Amino acid sequence: MRARPDLSLTFAAISFLVLSLFAVNTAQAQAWPSKPVRLVVPYVPGGATDLVSRTIAERLTAVLGQQVVVDNRPGATGTIAFDGVAKSSPDGYTLITAADSLTLLPSMFKTITFDPRTSFAPIALMSTQPLVLAVHVSVPVANIKEFLVYARAKPGTLSFGSSGTGTSQHLSGELIKKMTGIDMTHVPYKGGGQAIVDLAGGQVPAAVLGSSTVIPQVKTGRVRILAVTSKKRSTALPDVPTLAESGLSGFDVYQWTALLAPAKTPKTLIARLNADVIGILKQPVVRERLESAGFEPQAGSPQDVEVLIRDGMARWSALVKELKL
């Protein structure tokens, strides 16, 4: 007869293995970081995602005791940066700031090699902000009603800029076109930082961008904001109506930023970073800096980010199909 396995020994071996792995992960978290941490930003400097990233990186450097280096990697609407981070070692030394546009990429680019739901480990939600429809001051309109009259008088000749093809700014512009029947040509940039330069200079007459990118140019008198895209008015722009108030019933789009790591990053590191980011977002100087730029600081859990990614993918996938993009 074959001897029966000693189940008590088997259970003891499994328990030892689990405890050993836990001890290793804990030791890694305690030793981390022993060198600089790279924070990848998928867009050019000067845009909304870049501003949030640099604000958090500066404070995170002080908290961690190691330099958090912001590494701008624009191109292909962020797919190059996300692909690189998804393939990076899950050791806590490579992080990435994601915006809501991450959830659009699978619908817009069929050849991407990562899945926003499984290729990354969410760390923390950091901020939200509405998008805005803005025009150069030379465009003779003061509100959405006048803008639509102006656009209909120039069919096919009016253009609008965004931070790139397949971003929420791009899709919001396309949705405005669909809901109003106007004809505008999309001009994609490699990030909001480049788009706002051309909008402020009059090279592009209109744009749909994050509010934080546009507000500084409004203060210089070069740009005029016509409406915000969220269903509620922005606390940073209380006098600016929403698109829904302006006749586009049901329009509700806002931008969020979140911190991610490669999938399989130890949960102990994720928990530590989440606590650090939440602590940073509670600092009055950080909140003031973000709010003055048009952001609403929004500290959130990894689970909050998971929900945003999942819901965003479902929403944008349906819209991309509807608009036949």
N, C-alpha and C positions, 0 to 999 in steps of 0.2 A: 504493500500500500504506500502511496505517496504521502509524504509528511505534509500536514497542513501548515501553511505559512503562519508565522507568529504575528498575528495582527497587532499586538501591542508594540512589537518592534517596528512594524511598518508605520504605524501611527506616529511613533516616536521619531522615526527618520524623517517623515513628512514635516512634523512640527519643527524639527531641528532645521530643515531646509528653509521653511518659511521664516523662522526667526533669524536665520543667517542672512537671507535676502533683505529682510527688514533692517537688520543691523548695518548691512552694506549701504543701503539707501540712506539711512540716517547718518552714517559716517560721511557719505558724499555730500549731504546737505550741510553738515557741520563744517566740512572743509571748503565748501564752495562759498564764494569764488576765490581762487588763488591766482587769477590773472584777469585781464580786462574782458568785459562782456560786450559782444557786438549786438547792437540793436539795428536791424535792417528796416529801412523805410522804402517802400516800393515806388516812391515818387520823388520828383525833384525837390530841392530845398525851396522853402517859401510858401508851400501849400498848407492846408489845414492839418493833414496827417503829420507833416513834418513839424509843425509848431507844437502839437501835443507831444510828439515823440521827444523833442528836445527839452521840453519842460519837465517831463517825467525823467528822462535820462540824467539831467543835471542833478536832480534830487536823489535819484537812485544811486548815483555815484557816491554821494555822501553817506547814504544808508549802508551800502555794501562795502565801502572801503576799497573799491576797485573802480577804475574808469569804465563807464558805460559809453561806448563809442557809437555815435549815430552814423550809419552807413547807408547813404542814399543809393538805391539801385533801381532807377526808373527803366521803363521799357515794356512794351507789349501789355500795357494796362496793368502792370504789376505782376504778370504771370512769371516773368523771369526771376524776380525776387522770391516769390512764393515757392516756385519750383526748387530754387536753391536751398531755401530754409527747410523745406520738407525733406530734403535729402541730407541735411546736416546731422551731425551727431547729437543725440538727445541728452546732452550733458550740462545744459543750462548756460552755455557760453555763446549760443546763437539764439536770439529772439527776433520777433518781427512785429511791427505795428500793422494791424489790419484795419481797414475801413469797411463800411457796408458794401463797397464795390466788390469785395472778395466773393460775396454770395452770387454775383452776376456772372462770374467768369465761366463756370461750367456751361452756362446757357449760351454764352457768346463765342466761346472758343472750344471747339470739339476735340482738339488735340492736346489739351492740358493733361499732365501726368499726375496731378494731385487732386485730392478730394477735400474741400474745405471742412467736411464733417469728420474725416478720419485721419488726415495727414498732419494735423496740428493738435497740440494740447492747449486749450484755452487757459489763460492765466487770470485776466481781469478786464472788465469793461472800464474805460477811462473817461469817455466824454460823449456827448451828443450835441448836435447843432442842426438847424434847418438849412436847406439849400436856399438860394435866392435867385430870382430872375432879375438880372441887372443890365443896364445899358450904359453906353458912353454918353456923356453929357451933351454931345452934339446931336443925339437922337431926340427929336422934338416930341417926346412923350413924357407924361408924369405919372401914369397909372396903367393898369392892365388894359382897360377899355381903350385908351388912346393907342397903346402898343398894338393891339389887334387891328385897329383901323389902319395904322401905319404899315403893318405887315401885309395886310390884304391889298394895300395899294402898291406893294412891291413884291408880287409873287415870284418866287424863285431867285430873288436877288438878295434877300436878307439872310444873314448867317448868324449862327450862335456858337460860341466856344464852350468847351467843357474840359475837364481834366483828363479826358481820354475816351476812346471807344470802349463801350461795355462798362462804363461807370454809372453810378446812380445819377450823376449830373447829366450824362448823355441820355439815359433812359427817361429822365424827367423832362428833358427838352422834347424828346420824341412824343411823350405822353401829352405835353402841352399842345404840340402840333395836332395830334389825333383828336383831342377834345375840342379844339377851336377851329380846326380846318385850315389853319395858316400853313404856308410853305416856307420852311427855313432850312438852310443847308448847314449840316453839322461840321464844325471845325475842331478836330481832336488835338489836344496838346499832351505833353508827357507829365502833366501834373497841373494843379491849380496855380502854382507859382508862376508858370510860364503863361497860362491863360490870362491871369489878371494883368500881367504886364501889357499884353496886346489889347485887352479891353480898356485899360487906363490910357493907352496911347492912341486909341481909336482905330487900330488895325482890324479889330473885329467889333461890330456895333453892339452885340448883345452876348450874354453868357449866362449859363446856369452853373453856379459854383457854390462851395461852402461859404456860409456867411462870414466866417472869420477871415477868409481870404479877401473878401470884398470890402468889409467895413473900413479898413485903413484908407482905401482909395476913395470911399465916400467922404471921409473927413478931409481929404485934399481937394474935394470938389471936382474930381475927374469922372466919377462914376455915380450913377443914380440907381438905387434899388427900387424895383416896382412891387415886388411881392415875395413872401417867404413860402416855402413849399409844405411846411408842416401844418397840421390841422389847427394848431394853436399858435398864437402870435409869439414871437421870440422875446424873451426877457431883455435881450440886448438890442432889439429893434421894436420896441412896443408900439411905435407909431406906424409901422409898416404892415399893411394888411396881408392876409394869407391869400393864396390862390383860390381857396374855397370861398372866401369872402368876396373875391373878385369875380365870381361867376363859374369857376371850375369846381363844381360840387364834388365833394368826396376826395379831393386831392390831398394826400398826406404822405409826404416823403421826408425823411430826415436822415442825417449822416451820423454814424457812430464810429468810434475808434476803440480798439481792444488790443491787448497785448497777448501774443501767442508764442508758443515754443514748438519745436518739432514733436511729433507724436512719440510716445514712450519716454518722454522726459519724466524723471522720478517725481511721484506725487508730493514727496516731501519738499522738493524744490519749488513745485507749482504753488503749494500752500504758503511757503515762505514769501515768494514773490508777490502773491496775491495780497498777503498781509502788508507787505512793504508798500505796494502801490496804493492800497486803500488808505494807509497812513499818510502817504504823500498827498493824496487828493483832499485830505482833511486839513492840510496846512493852509492857513488864511492867505499867505502870499501866493500859493499855487492857485487857489480858487480865484483870487482876484485877477491873476494874470490870465487865466483861461476865460473867465467871465468877461473881462474887458475886451477880449479878442472875439467874443461872440459864442463861446462854448458854454455848455452846461456841464460841469464836472459830474460824472456819474460813476461812482465806485460800484463795481458789480462782481459777482462770483464767477468761477469758471462755468458753472451751470447756466448762469444768465447769458453768457456769451454763446454757449452751445445752442440755446433757444433762438437767439438772434440769427445765428448762422443757418440753422435749419429752416426757420420761418422765412428768412430772406431768400433762400434758394427756392423755396416753393412759390413765393410771391413773384420774384423776378422771372422765373422760368415761364410762368403763365403769361406774364406781360410780353416777354420776348416773342413767344409764339403768337400772341394776339397781334403784335405790331409787325410780325413777319420780318424780324431783323436777322 
